[in-house]
């Protein structure tokens, strides 16, 4: 059985590593959206408490807290992808 011969690498055939999608930096809009979600959730909860349940969405009472925490959680999950 013949062994394959190794050809020496020439200068032009060097492999260049292309950055994978995971290593690329985030787009410019990522950080403002991430912090926006967190601030929106915080503001939602604060408005609910200060208005004694009358705002932001009247009639769903503690559902407003769930909505506020939902926005906060979205923002915090986005921090795991932040570079």
C-alpha positions, -999 to 999 in steps of 0.1 A, spaced: 0 0 0 14 33 -10 14 62 15 2 95 4 29 120 1 28 152 20 32 183 -1 49 213 15 26 242 23 32 271 1 29 307 13 -3 313 -7 -20 282 5 -20 290 42 -54 286 57 -68 316 73 -92 312 102 -124 329 96 -142 340 127 -172 320 135 -205 336 140 -202 330 178 -170 350 180 -182 381 161 -190 412 180 -226 422 186 -243 446 163 -246 483 173 -283 480 182 -278 450 206 -268 469 237 -294 497 236 -322 471 231 -308 449 259 -307 478 284 -340 491 270 -358 459 279 -343 460 314 -353 496 319 -387 491 305 -394 462 329 -382 483 358 -402 513 348 -433 491 343 -431 477 378 -424 511 394 -454 527 376 -476 498 388 -466 503 424 -467 541 424 -501 541 407 -514 516 432 -524 492 405 -542 517 382 -516 517 355 -499 507 331 -527 481 323 -557 485 345 -577 455 355 -550 428 354 -535 438 388 -505 416 396 -503 406 359 -485 440 355 -457 426 377 -454 396 355 -452 417 324 -425 439 340 -405 409 351 -409 394 316 -392 425 301 -365 423 327 -359 386 320 -356 392 283 -330 419 290 -311 396 313 -312 367 288 -297 391 262 -268 397 285 -256 361 280 -250 369 243 -233 402 249 -197 405 238 
